[in-house]
């Protein structure tokens, strides 16, 4: 018998929990309040749990890779959010060609690396 899992959810750190909740909501994720200092986020059936917990070394080494249809459109969307001035720690690199993919790197307000791969 092959074993399987029915659900998978990572716990992502947040340096400033309220700011991180606003950032992921601005990206387009739907948020629902969690329990014990957490909030759940969902977009297109993909989910993660944000937690009001932060360790710099952990956050600086945390990566989330997302497959997307249009890395350029995500770049424009995230650029608008970053340019709003509300999220001063957000960093963005323009999309770059990596092998046969177009890859966008975004660092969230806590230092987590978001990698959008088309």
C-alpha positions as CSV (number, residue, x, y, z in Angstrom):
1,X,0.0,0.0,0.0
2,X,1.4,3.4,-1.0
3,X,1.3,6.0,1.8
4,X,-0.1,9.4,1.0
5,X,-0.7,12.7,2.8
6,X,-4.0,14.6,2.6
7,X,-2.8,18.0,3.6
8,X,0.4,20.0,3.9
9,X,0.8,23.4,5.4
10,X,4.1,25.2,6.3
11,X,4.4,27.6,9.2
12,X,6.0,30.9,8.0
13,X,7.6,33.3,10.4
14,X,6.6,36.9,10.8
15,X,8.7,39.7,12.4
16,X,5.8,42.1,12.5
17,X,2.7,39.8,12.4
18,X,0.2,42.6,11.5
19,X,2.4,44.0,8.7
20,X,3.0,40.5,7.3
21,X,-0.8,39.8,7.3
22,X,-1.4,43.0,5.4
23,X,1.4,42.1,2.9
24,X,0.1,38.7,2.0
25,X,-3.4,40.1,1.8
26,X,-2.1,42.8,-0.6
27,X,-0.5,40.0,-2.7
28,X,-4.0,38.5,-3.1
29,X,-4.1,35.8,-0.5
30,X,-7.3,35.3,1.4
31,X,-6.7,35.4,5.2
32,X,-8.6,33.6,7.9
33,X,-7.7,34.0,11.6
34,X,-5.9,31.0,13.0
35,X,-5.4,30.2,16.7
36,X,-2.5,30.8,19.1
37,X,-0.9,33.7,17.2
38,X,-1.4,32.3,13.6
39,X,-3.3,33.2,10.5
40,X,-4.0,31.0,7.5
41,X,-3.6,32.3,3.9
42,X,-4.9,30.8,0.7
43,X,-4.6,31.6,-3.0
44,X,-5.7,29.3,-5.8
45,X,-6.0,26.3,-3.4
46,X,-2.5,26.8,-2.0
47,X,-2.1,27.5,1.7
48,X,0.3,28.4,4.4
49,X,0.1,29.4,8.0
50,X,1.7,32.7,9.2
51,X,2.8,32.7,12.8
52,X,3.5,35.5,15.2
53,X,6.9,34.2,15.8
54,X,10.3,35.3,14.5
55,X,13.9,34.1,14.6
56,X,16.1,36.1,12.2
57,X,18.3,33.1,11.2
58,X,15.2,31.0,10.5
59,X,13.4,33.8,8.5
60,X,16.5,34.6,6.5
61,X,16.8,31.0,5.4
62,X,13.1,30.3,4.8
63,X,12.1,30.0,1.1
64,X,8.8,29.5,-0.6
65,X,8.7,28.5,-4.2
66,X,5.5,29.2,-6.2
67,X,4.7,28.1,-9.7
68,X,3.0,30.9,-11.6
69,X,1.7,31.5,-15.1
70,X,3.1,35.0,-15.6
71,X,6.2,36.1,-13.6
72,X,6.2,39.5,-15.3
73,X,2.7,40.2,-14.1
74,X,3.6,39.1,-10.6
75,X,6.6,41.5,-10.7
76,X,4.4,44.4,-11.7
77,X,1.9,43.5,-8.9
78,X,4.6,43.2,-6.2
79,X,6.3,46.3,-7.4
80,X,3.1,48.3,-7.0
81,X,2.7,46.9,-3.5
82,X,6.4,47.8,-2.6
83,X,6.1,51.2,-4.1
84,X,3.1,52.0,-1.9
85,X,5.6,52.6,0.9
86,X,3.7,50.5,3.4
87,X,6.2,47.7,3.3
88,X,9.7,49.2,3.7
89,X,11.6,45.9,4.1
90,X,10.2,44.3,0.9
91,X,12.9,43.7,-1.8
92,X,12.3,42.7,-5.4
93,X,14.6,41.6,-8.2
94,X,13.4,41.9,-11.8
95,X,12.5,38.5,-13.3
96,X,15.5,36.6,-14.7
97,X,15.8,33.7,-17.0
98,X,17.0,30.5,-15.3
99,X,17.3,27.6,-17.7
100,X,13.8,27.4,-19.3
101,X,12.1,29.3,-16.6
102,X,11.5,33.0,-15.7
103,X,12.1,33.5,-12.0
104,X,11.1,36.4,-9.8
105,X,12.7,36.8,-6.3
106,X,10.8,38.8,-3.6
107,X,11.9,39.2,0.0
108,X,8.9,39.7,2.3
109,X,8.8,42.1,5.3
110,X,10.3,39.4,7.6
111,X,13.1,38.4,5.3
112,X,11.4,35.3,3.8
113,X,12.4,34.6,0.2
114,X,9.5,34.2,-2.2
115,X,10.4,32.6,-5.5
116,X,7.9,32.9,-8.3
117,X,8.7,30.5,-11.1
118,X,7.1,30.6,-14.6
